[in-house]
């Protein structure tokens, strides 16, 4: 009986605790603007039913169906349920890592470095002395010209069982010998098939008697910020190391090259990880680990990987040709900001502004003009000037593409959308063409000029172009426009980078040929209530760009 009474007391105590907890929970979920219900009404806090006990045995009886909750409980805020894996990440990546480790390699290089002799005479010990061998070893490299070996270590991965290995260009550098070290202890000499400094990718080839374990590229475009990723590499020469993190950001530009589009991850990446793979949770390579930001030299959770979408195209070209063959439009670009967009009469600052057309290039057929805003390339939208070069480079040479542009025919008319077609050339050929064209040019170093007789506006002193000014500022024989002979310090024009020797060729997208004409057009803009003047400038070396100068 004592035991039965004790159990009954515990049941009553439990019921009281449940009642208190239910009351507290209900009080915490009441909306601030909802008055608390009065006691004894239908709005009372529902009491969770307590399982009844048998009076004789004190054992709990079968629970009854709970009474339906009142409407107020049905409309209470719901909590989003998440799976344990979403909260805590993968329970383990051991199986995945085990299946991938053998395809990840260490890449070691050696380079001969000339070191001049220092002319130190040999040290000689008495005949028969054991010190002579010590002296010979100590001074062997200091008796005359010699060579020492510089070594480096990095990472890589096999993408083809025949022995194709991917790594970073900066890992191999100017190496004389390249050795690929496998997880099982095998070491194979590697042949360099090709490199691409612009994307920092190198392709190696090793010869193996047996097919090698390999991994395949995945789709980096399907990555989402927050997805789990795994890095495997050779940090600090320690050998195969695995680290796990998430995709922190996409499309990062760290000014490492013209095609920056890095995946940012917080997976630990350190020195020696360069060239190693970044895997998704399917075991596909979605990035090549390349760079870190670190004030200490070690990982602080900010690492960058070349996305597989960019890498695959480069790797295929290096394997097939030993070099890259990128598409080329033959134009110069400038970023489209809000000020330039307003000056061009464009609502959205999205796209890339054509600032020049290369003579003899693919676009030198009238299809594209200075001032055109490219908003789509080959069916893909162009967000900014950094996107277009990458899109063009990824497109096959010789392909005819459709380009959507916004062109403003005159200042009084809004920019109109139109489409043009251009057949792409090869970037590498274009670079040679530009190098030949600029080979003999020297940077203009014009001295200060006498501003007397010039027209002054917007902090600039302007003069009509003549042979004397053409020679003084080393301007091309066919150059046209109005010469900027001086720029006032701390003026709006100076802040926008306008310098003496530049030519103003357009004001508000209208051609000008005299200083008086520039002054007249700026005065007209001021009368119209314009706060800025859109100028098209040409530098002495031929480069052109738009600037927006405040109207004082």
VEXDREN-2710 file (C-alpha; in Angstrom, 1 decimal):
% VEXDREN-2710
k/r/px/py/pz
1/UNK/0.0/0.0/0.0
2/UNK/2.9/2.4/0.8
3/UNK/4.3/1.8/-2.6
4/UNK/0.9/2.4/-4.3
5/UNK/0.5/5.7/-2.4
6/UNK/4.0/6.8/-3.3
7/UNK/3.3/6.1/-7.0
8/UNK/0.0/8.0/-6.9
9/UNK/1.8/11.0/-5.3
10/UNK/4.4/10.9/-8.0
11/UNK/1.7/10.9/-10.7
12/UNK/0.0/13.9/-9.1
13/UNK/3.4/15.7/-8.9
14/UNK/4.0/14.9/-12.6
15/UNK/0.6/16.3/-13.5
16/UNK/1.3/19.5/-11.7
17/UNK/4.7/19.9/-13.4
18/UNK/3.1/19.3/-16.8
19/UNK/0.4/21.9/-16.1
20/UNK/3.0/24.5/-15.1
21/UNK/5.2/23.8/-18.2
22/UNK/2.2/24.0/-20.5
23/UNK/1.1/27.3/-18.9
24/UNK/4.6/28.7/-19.3
25/UNK/4.9/27.6/-22.9
26/UNK/1.5/29.1/-23.8
27/UNK/2.4/32.4/-22.1
28/UNK/5.7/32.6/-24.2
29/UNK/3.9/32.2/-27.6
30/UNK/1.2/34.8/-27.1
31/UNK/1.4/37.5/-29.7
32/UNK/2.3/40.9/-28.1
33/UNK/-0.8/42.6/-29.5
34/UNK/-3.2/39.8/-28.3
35/UNK/-4.8/40.3/-24.9
36/UNK/-4.4/37.4/-22.5
37/UNK/-7.6/35.3/-22.1
38/UNK/-9.5/35.4/-18.8
39/UNK/-9.4/32.4/-16.5
40/UNK/-12.3/30.0/-16.8
41/UNK/-13.1/30.8/-20.4
42/UNK/-12.8/28.6/-23.5
43/UNK/-9.5/30.3/-24.1
44/UNK/-7.8/28.7/-21.0
45/UNK/-4.5/27.1/-21.6
46/UNK/-5.1/23.5/-22.5
47/UNK/-3.8/21.0/-19.9
48/UNK/-2.0/18.0/-21.3
49/UNK/-3.9/14.9/-20.1
50/UNK/-2.2/12.7/-17.5
51/UNK/-2.5/9.0/-17.9
52/UNK/-5.0/7.7/-15.3
53/UNK/-3.8/5.1/-12.8
54/UNK/-5.6/2.1/-11.5
55/UNK/-6.6/2.7/-7.9
56/UNK/-5.7/-0.8/-6.9
57/UNK/-2.4/-1.3/-8.7
58/UNK/-1.3/2.3/-9.3
59/UNK/-0.4/1.2/-12.9
60/UNK/-1.0/3.5/-15.8
61/UNK/-4.0/2.7/-17.9
62/UNK/-4.2/2.9/-21.7
63/UNK/-3.9/6.5/-22.8
64/UNK/-7.0/8.1/-24.2
65/UNK/-7.1/10.2/-27.4
66/UNK/-6.3/13.8/-26.5
67/UNK/-9.0/16.4/-26.8
68/UNK/-8.6/18.6/-29.9
69/UNK/-6.7/21.8/-29.4
70/UNK/-8.6/25.1/-29.5
71/UNK/-8.4/27.4/-32.6
72/UNK/-5.8/29.6/-30.9
73/UNK/-3.3/26.7/-30.8
74/UNK/-4.0/25.8/-34.4
75/UNK/-3.0/29.2/-35.5
76/UNK/0.2/29.3/-33.4
77/UNK/3.5/29.9/-35.4
78/UNK/5.0/26.8/-36.8
79/UNK/8.6/25.7/-36.5
80/UNK/10.5/24.7/-39.6
81/UNK/11.9/21.2/-39.1
82/UNK/15.4/20.5/-40.4
83/UNK/17.0/17.1/-40.7
84/UNK/20.0/16.3/-38.5
85/UNK/22.3/16.3/-41.5
86/UNK/21.2/19.8/-42.5
87/UNK/22.0/21.1/-39.0
88/UNK/25.3/19.3/-38.4
89/UNK/26.6/18.4/-41.9
90/UNK/27.6/14.9/-43.0
91/UNK/28.1/12.5/-40.1
92/UNK/31.4/11.3/-41.7
93/UNK/33.2/11.7/-44.9
94/UNK/35.5/8.7/-44.2
95/UNK/34.1/6.5/-46.9
96/UNK/34.1/9.3/-49.5
97/UNK/37.7/10.3/-48.6
98/UNK/38.9/6.7/-48.7
99/UNK/37.6/6.3/-52.3
100/UNK/39.3/9.5/-53.5
101/UNK/42.7/9.6/-51.7
102/UNK/44.5/7.4/-54.2
103/UNK/43.7/9.7/-57.1
104/UNK/45.2/12.8/-55.3
105/UNK/49.0/13.2/-55.7
106/UNK/51.9/15.2/-54.4
107/UNK/53.8/17.2/-57.1
108/UNK/57.5/17.9/-56.4
109/UNK/59.7/19.9/-58.7
110/UNK/63.4/20.7/-58.9
111/UNK/65.2/23.5/-60.7
112/UNK/68.8/24.2/-61.2
113/UNK/70.0/27.6/-60.1
114/UNK/73.4/29.0/-61.1
115/UNK/75.5/30.2/-58.3
116/UNK/78.8/32.0/-59.1
117/UNK/82.0/30.8/-57.3
118/UNK/83.3/32.9/-54.5
119/UNK/87.0/32.2/-55.1
120/UNK/87.7/30.7/-51.7
121/UNK/90.9/28.7/-51.7
122/UNK/90.7/25.1/-50.6
123/UNK/91.5/24.2/-47.0
124/UNK/94.1/21.5/-46.6
125/UNK/94.7/19.4/-43.5
126/UNK/97.9/17.5/-42.7
127/UNK/98.4/14.4/-44.8
128/UNK/96.3/11.5/-43.5
129/UNK/94.0/13.7/-41.3
130/UNK/90.3/12.8/-41.2
131/UNK/89.5/16.5/-41.4
132/UNK/90.3/16.7/-45.1
133/UNK/87.1/14.9/-46.1
134/UNK/85.1/17.4/-43.9
135/UNK/86.9/20.4/-45.5
136/UNK/86.1/19.0/-49.0
137/UNK/82.4/18.6/-48.2
138/UNK/82.2/22.0/-46.7
139/UNK/83.7/24.0/-49.5
140/UNK/82.8/21.9/-52.5
141/UNK/80.2/24.4/-53.8
142/UNK/82.3/27.4/-52.9
143/UNK/85.4/26.8/-54.9
144/UNK/84.0/27.9/-58.3
145/UNK/80.9/28.2/-60.4
146/UNK/78.3/25.5/-59.5
147/UNK/74.7/24.7/-59.4
148/UNK/72.2/24.1/-56.5
149/UNK/68.7/22.6/-56.7
150/UNK/65.6/24.5/-55.7
151/UNK/62.6/22.4/-54.8
152/UNK/58.9/23.0/-54.3
153/UNK/56.0/20.8/-53.3
154/UNK/52.4/21.1/-54.3
155/UNK/49.3/18.9/-55.0
156/UNK/47.5/17.5/-58.0
157/UNK/45.0/14.9/-59.1
158/UNK/44.6/12.3/-61.8
159/UNK/41.7/12.7/-64.2
160/UNK/42.5/9.9/-66.6
161/UNK/43.7/6.4/-65.9
162/UNK/46.3/6.8/-68.7
163/UNK/48.2/9.2/-66.5
164/UNK/46.8/12.8/-67.0
165/UNK/47.5/14.9/-63.9
166/UNK/46.2/18.4/-63.2
167/UNK/47.9/20.9/-61.0
168/UNK/48.6/24.7/-60.8
169/UNK/50.9/26.5/-63.1
170/UNK/52.6/28.2/-60.2
171/UNK/53.4/24.8/-58.6
172/UNK/55.6/23.7/-61.5
173/UNK/56.9/27.1/-62.4
174/UNK/60.2/26.9/-64.4
175/UNK/61.0/23.4/-63.0
176/UNK/63.6/21.3/-64.8
177/UNK/62.2/18.1/-63.4
178/UNK/58.6/17.2/-62.2
179/UNK/57.9/14.2/-60.1
180/UNK/54.4/12.9/-59.2
181/UNK/54.2/11.0/-55.9
182/UNK/51.3/8.7/-55.3
183/UNK/49.7/7.6/-52.0
184/UNK/51.1/4.1/-52.3
185/UNK/54.6/5.4/-52.4
186/UNK/55.1/5.2/-56.2
187/UNK/57.1/8.0/-57.9
188/UNK/56.8/8.8/-61.6
189/UNK/58.5/11.4/-63.7
190/UNK/56.1/13.8/-65.4
191/UNK/56.0/15.4/-68.8
192/UNK/54.5/18.9/-69.0
193/UNK/51.8/18.9/-71.7
194/UNK/50.9/22.6/-71.4
195/UNK/50.3/25.5/-69.0
196/UNK/48.0/28.5/-68.9
197/UNK/49.2/31.3/-66.7
198/UNK/46.0/33.2/-67.1
199/UNK/44.0/30.6/-65.2
200/UNK/47.0/29.1/-63.3
201/UNK/46.4/25.6/-64.7
202/UNK/49.0/23.0/-65.8
203/UNK/48.5/19.6/-67.3
204/UNK/51.1/16.8/-66.8
205/UNK/51.5/13.3/-68.2
206/UNK/53.0/10.3/-66.4
207/UNK/53.6/6.8/-67.8
208/UNK/52.3/3.9/-65.7
209/UNK/52.3/0.2/-66.4
210/UNK/48.9/-0.1/-64.7
211/UNK/45.8/2.1/-65.0
212/UNK/45.9/4.8/-62.4
213/UNK/43.0/5.6/-59.9
214/UNK/41.3/8.8/-61.1
215/UNK/38.6/11.3/-60.4
216/UNK/36.3/13.2/-62.7
217/UNK/35.2/16.8/-63.0
218/UNK/31.8/17.8/-61.8
219/UNK/29.5/20.7/-62.5
220/UNK/30.6/23.8/-60.5
221/UNK/27.6/25.7/-61.8
222/UNK/25.3/23.6/-59.7
223/UNK/27.0/24.6/-56.5
224/UNK/25.1/26.6/-54.0
225/UNK/26.5/28.8/-51.2
226/UNK/26.4/26.6/-48.1
227/UNK/27.0/23.3/-49.9
228/UNK/29.5/21.0/-48.2
229/UNK/32.9/20.5/-50.0
230/UNK/36.0/18.5/-49.2
231/UNK/39.7/19.5/-50.0
232/UNK/42.4/16.9/-50.3
233/UNK/46.0/17.9/-50.8
234/UNK/49.6/18.1/-49.5
235/UNK/49.7/21.0/-47.0
236/UNK/53.2/21.9/-45.9
237/UNK/54.5/18.7/-47.5
238/UNK/52.7/16.5/-45.0
239/UNK/51.1/14.2/-47.6
240/UNK/47.4/13.4/-48.2
241/UNK/45.3/15.6/-45.9
242/UNK/41.5/15.9/-45.9
243/UNK/39.6/19.0/-44.7
244/UNK/35.9/19.7/-45.0
245/UNK/34.0/23.0/-45.2
246/UNK/31.3/24.7/-47.1
247/UNK/31.1/27.0/-50.2
248/UNK/31.3/30.4/-48.7
249/UNK/30.8/32.4/-51.9
250/UNK/30.9/32.1/-55.7
251/UNK/32.2/34.3/-58.5
252/UNK/35.0/35.9/-56.4
253/UNK/37.4/38.3/-58.2
254/UNK/40.7/38.5/-56.3
255/UNK/42.6/40.2/-59.2
256/UNK/44.7/37.0/-59.8
257/UNK/44.0/37.1/-63.6
258/UNK/41.7/38.2/-66.4
259/UNK/39.2/35.4/-65.8
260/UNK/38.7/35.4/-62.0
261/UNK/35.6/33.6/-61.0
262/UNK/36.7/31.7/-57.9
263/UNK/34.8/29.5/-55.5
264/UNK/35.4/30.6/-52.0
265/UNK/35.5/28.0/-49.3
266/UNK/36.3/27.7/-45.6
267/UNK/37.7/24.2/-45.9
268/UNK/41.3/24.4/-44.6
269/UNK/43.6/25.1/-47.5
270/UNK/47.3/25.8/-46.8
271/UNK/50.6/26.1/-48.6
272/UNK/51.1/22.9/-50.5
273/UNK/47.4/22.5/-51.2
274/UNK/47.8/24.4/-54.4
275/UNK/46.8/22.3/-57.4
276/UNK/44.8/19.9/-55.3
277/UNK/41.1/19.1/-55.9
278/UNK/38.0/20.5/-54.2
279/UNK/35.3/17.8/-54.2
280/UNK/31.5/18.0/-53.8
281/UNK/29.8/15.3/-51.7
282/UNK/29.4/13.1/-54.8
283/UNK/33.2/12.8/-55.1
284/UNK/33.3/15.0/-58.2
285/UNK/36.0/17.7/-58.7
286/UNK/34.2/21.0/-58.7
287/UNK/37.3/23.2/-58.1
288/UNK/41.1/23.4/-58.2
289/UNK/42.5/24.8/-55.0
290/UNK/44.7/27.8/-55.9
291/UNK/45.0/30.6/-53.4
292/UNK/44.3/31.7/-49.9
293/UNK/44.1/35.0/-48.0
294/UNK/46.1/34.8/-44.9
295/UNK/48.2/37.3/-42.8
296/UNK/49.9/34.3/-41.1
297/UNK/50.6/32.0/-44.0
298/UNK/48.2/29.4/-42.7
299/UNK/44.5/28.8/-43.3
300/UNK/42.1/31.4/-41.7
301/UNK/39.1/29.9/-43.5
302/UNK/39.3/31.9/-46.8
303/UNK/40.5/29.8/-49.7
304/UNK/39.8/30.0/-53.4
305/UNK/39.4/27.4/-56.1
306/UNK/39.2/27.6/-59.9
307/UNK/35.7/26.4/-60.8
308/UNK/35.5/23.2/-62.9
309/UNK/33.5/24.9/-65.6
310/UNK/36.4/27.2/-66.4
311/UNK/39.1/24.5/-65.8
312/UNK/37.6/21.8/-68.1
313/UNK/37.8/24.0/-71.2
314/UNK/41.4/24.9/-70.5
315/UNK/42.4/21.4/-69.7
316/UNK/40.9/20.0/-72.9
317/UNK/42.8/22.6/-75.0
318/UNK/46.1/22.0/-73.2
319/UNK/45.7/18.2/-73.7
320/UNK/44.8/18.6/-77.4
321/UNK/47.0/21.5/-78.5
322/UNK/49.5/22.0/-75.7
323/UNK/48.3/25.6/-75.6
324/UNK/45.1/27.6/-75.2
325/UNK/42.9/28.7/-78.1
326/UNK/40.5/31.3/-76.7
327/UNK/37.9/33.3/-78.5
328/UNK/38.6/37.0/-79.2
329/UNK/36.2/39.9/-80.0
330/UNK/38.9/42.5/-80.6
331/UNK/37.4/45.3/-78.4
332/UNK/38.4/47.3/-75.4
333/UNK/36.0/47.5/-72.5
334/UNK/35.1/49.7/-69.6
335/UNK/32.9/49.0/-66.6
336/UNK/29.4/50.5/-66.8
337/UNK/28.7/52.5/-63.7
338/UNK/25.6/54.5/-62.7
339/UNK/27.1/57.8/-63.9
340/UNK/28.0/56.5/-67.3
341/UNK/24.7/54.7/-67.6
342/UNK/22.8/58.0/-67.0
343/UNK/25.0/59.8/-69.5
344/UNK/24.2/57.2/-72.1
345/UNK/20.5/57.3/-71.2
346/UNK/20.4/53.8/-69.9
347/UNK/18.2/52.9/-66.9
348/UNK/20.1/49.8/-65.6
349/UNK/23.9/49.9/-65.0
350/UNK/24.3/46.3/-66.4
351/UNK/26.6/45.4/-69.2
352/UNK/30.0/46.4/-70.5
353/UNK/30.8/49.5/-72.5
354/UNK/32.8/49.2/-75.7
355/UNK/35.7/51.7/-75.4
356/UNK/37.6/50.8/-78.5
357/UNK/37.8/48.5/-81.5
358/UNK/41.1/46.9/-82.4
359/UNK/42.2/47.6/-86.0
360/UNK/42.1/44.4/-87.9
361/UNK/40.2/42.5/-85.2
362/UNK/37.0/40.5/-85.5
363/UNK/34.8/43.5/-84.6
364/UNK/36.5/45.9/-87.0
365/UNK/33.7/45.6/-89.5
366/UNK/31.3/48.2/-88.2
367/UNK/29.4/45.7/-86.1
368/UNK/30.4/47.3/-82.7
369/UNK/31.1/50.9/-82.1
370/UNK/32.6/52.9/-79.2
371/UNK/29.8/53.7/-76.7
372/UNK/27.9/50.5/-77.4
373/UNK/26.8/48.7/-74.2
374/UNK/27.0/44.9/-74.5
375/UNK/24.2/43.4/-72.4
376/UNK/24.2/39.8/-73.8
377/UNK/26.7/37.5/-75.5
378/UNK/25.7/34.3/-77.4
379/UNK/22.5/34.1/-75.4
380/UNK/24.0/34.7/-72.0
381/UNK/23.4/37.9/-70.1
382/UNK/26.4/40.2/-69.4
383/UNK/26.3/41.5/-65.8
384/UNK/29.5/43.6/-66.0
385/UNK/32.8/44.1/-67.8
386/UNK/34.5/41.3/-65.8
387/UNK/32.0/38.7/-67.2
388/UNK/32.4/39.3/-70.9
389/UNK/36.1/38.4/-71.4
390/UNK/35.5/35.1/-69.6
391/UNK/32.5/34.3/-71.8
392/UNK/34.4/35.2/-75.0
393/UNK/37.4/33.2/-74.0
394/UNK/35.3/30.1/-73.3
395/UNK/33.7/30.3/-76.8
396/UNK/35.4/28.4/-79.7
397/UNK/37.5/30.3/-82.1
398/UNK/35.7/30.8/-85.5
399/UNK/32.2/30.7/-84.0
400/UNK/29.7/33.3/-85.2
401/UNK/27.9/34.7/-82.1
402/UNK/25.0/37.0/-81.6
403/UNK/25.7/40.0/-79.4
404/UNK/22.9/42.1/-77.9
405/UNK/23.8/45.8/-77.5
406/UNK/22.3/49.1/-76.5
407/UNK/23.2/51.9/-78.8
408/UNK/22.4/55.5/-78.6
409/UNK/22.4/57.1/-82.0
410/UNK/22.0/60.7/-80.8
411/UNK/21.7/62.6/-77.5
412/UNK/18.1/63.4/-78.1
413/UNK/17.1/59.8/-78.6
414/UNK/17.1/57.0/-76.0
415/UNK/19.4/54.0/-76.4
416/UNK/17.9/51.3/-78.6
417/UNK/18.4/47.6/-78.3
418/UNK/19.8/45.8/-81.4
419/UNK/21.6/42.6/-82.2
420/UNK/24.9/42.2/-84.2
421/UNK/26.9/39.2/-85.3
422/UNK/30.6/38.7/-84.9
423/UNK/32.8/35.8/-85.9
424/UNK/35.4/35.3/-83.1
425/UNK/39.1/35.3/-83.8
426/UNK/41.8/33.8/-81.6
427/UNK/42.9/35.7/-78.5
428/UNK/46.5/34.5/-78.8
429/UNK/46.7/35.9/-82.3
430/UNK/45.2/39.2/-81.2
431/UNK/47.7/39.5/-78.4
432/UNK/50.5/39.2/-80.9
433/UNK/48.8/41.8/-83.2
434/UNK/48.5/44.3/-80.3
435/UNK/52.1/43.7/-79.2
436/UNK/53.3/44.5/-82.7
437/UNK/51.2/47.6/-82.9
438/UNK/52.4/48.9/-79.5
439/UNK/56.0/47.7/-79.9
440/UNK/57.5/51.1/-80.8
441/UNK/55.2/53.3/-78.8
442/UNK/56.5/55.3/-75.8
443/UNK/54.4/56.6/-73.0
444/UNK/53.6/60.3/-73.5
445/UNK/55.5/62.4/-71.0
446/UNK/54.2/65.8/-72.0
447/UNK/55.6/68.8/-70.2
448/UNK/53.4/71.5/-68.8
449/UNK/52.0/73.8/-71.6
450/UNK/51.3/77.4/-71.7
451/UNK/47.6/77.8/-71.1
452/UNK/47.5/81.3/-72.5
453/UNK/44.8/81.6/-75.2
454/UNK/43.2/78.3/-74.3
455/UNK/39.6/77.8/-73.2
456/UNK/39.0/76.8/-69.6
457/UNK/36.0/74.7/-68.6
458/UNK/35.4/72.0/-65.9
459/UNK/38.9/72.5/-64.5
460/UNK/40.5/71.8/-67.9
461/UNK/42.3/74.1/-70.4
462/UNK/41.5/73.1/-73.9
463/UNK/43.0/74.0/-77.3
464/UNK/42.3/73.1/-80.9
465/UNK/44.5/70.3/-82.3
466/UNK/47.4/71.5/-84.5
467/UNK/50.7/70.1/-85.6
468/UNK/52.6/71.7/-82.8
469/UNK/50.4/70.2/-80.1
470/UNK/50.4/66.9/-82.0
471/UNK/54.2/66.8/-81.8
472/UNK/54.3/68.1/-78.2
473/UNK/52.0/65.4/-76.9
474/UNK/53.1/62.7/-79.3
475/UNK/49.7/62.2/-80.7
476/UNK/49.0/60.0/-83.7
477/UNK/48.9/61.6/-87.2
478/UNK/45.3/60.6/-87.6
479/UNK/44.2/61.6/-84.1
480/UNK/41.2/64.0/-84.0
481/UNK/39.5/65.9/-81.2
482/UNK/40.2/68.7/-78.7
483/UNK/43.5/68.7/-76.8
484/UNK/43.5/69.0/-73.0
485/UNK/46.6/71.1/-72.4
486/UNK/46.3/71.5/-68.6
487/UNK/44.1/70.2/-65.7
488/UNK/43.6/72.2/-62.5
489/UNK/44.6/70.3/-59.4
490/UNK/41.8/69.1/-57.1
491/UNK/39.3/69.7/-59.9
492/UNK/36.5/67.3/-60.9
493/UNK/38.4/66.5/-64.1
494/UNK/41.6/65.7/-62.2
495/UNK/39.7/63.4/-59.8
496/UNK/38.4/61.5/-62.8
497/UNK/41.9/60.9/-64.2
498/UNK/41.9/63.5/-67.0
499/UNK/45.4/64.5/-67.9
500/UNK/47.2/66.9/-70.2
501/UNK/47.7/65.4/-73.6
502/UNK/44.3/63.6/-73.8
503/UNK/41.9/64.3/-76.5
504/UNK/38.2/65.0/-76.0
505/UNK/36.4/63.5/-79.0
506/UNK/32.8/63.5/-77.7
507/UNK/30.7/65.5/-75.3
508/UNK/27.4/63.9/-74.3
509/UNK/27.9/61.5/-77.2
510/UNK/28.2/64.3/-79.8
511/UNK/31.4/64.7/-81.7
512/UNK/33.5/67.8/-81.1
513/UNK/36.4/69.2/-83.1
514/UNK/37.2/72.5/-81.5
515/UNK/37.6/73.9/-77.9
516/UNK/34.8/76.4/-78.5
517/UNK/32.5/73.6/-79.4
518/UNK/33.3/71.8/-76.2
519/UNK/32.6/74.9/-74.2
520/UNK/29.3/75.5/-76.0
521/UNK/28.1/71.9/-75.4
522/UNK/29.0/72.0/-71.7
523/UNK/27.2/75.3/-71.4
524/UNK/24.1/73.8/-73.0
525/UNK/24.2/70.9/-70.6
526/UNK/24.4/73.3/-67.7
527/UNK/21.3/75.2/-69.0
528/UNK/19.4/71.9/-69.2
529/UNK/20.1/71.4/-65.6
530/UNK/22.6/68.5/-66.1
531/UNK/24.9/68.0/-63.2
532/UNK/27.5/65.9/-65.1
533/UNK/29.1/65.9/-68.5
534/UNK/29.8/62.6/-70.2
535/UNK/33.2/62.9/-72.1
536/UNK/34.8/60.5/-74.4
537/UNK/38.6/60.7/-74.0
538/UNK/41.4/59.3/-76.0
539/UNK/44.9/58.9/-74.5
540/UNK/48.1/59.6/-76.5
541/UNK/48.6/55.8/-76.8
542/UNK/45.2/55.4/-78.4
543/UNK/43.2/54.0/-75.5
544/UNK/39.7/55.5/-75.1
545/UNK/37.3/55.7/-72.2
546/UNK/34.3/57.5/-70.9
547/UNK/34.5/59.8/-67.9
548/UNK/31.7/61.6/-66.1
549/UNK/32.9/65.1/-65.0
550/UNK/30.8/67.2/-62.6
551/UNK/29.6/70.5/-64.0
552/UNK/30.7/73.1/-61.6
END
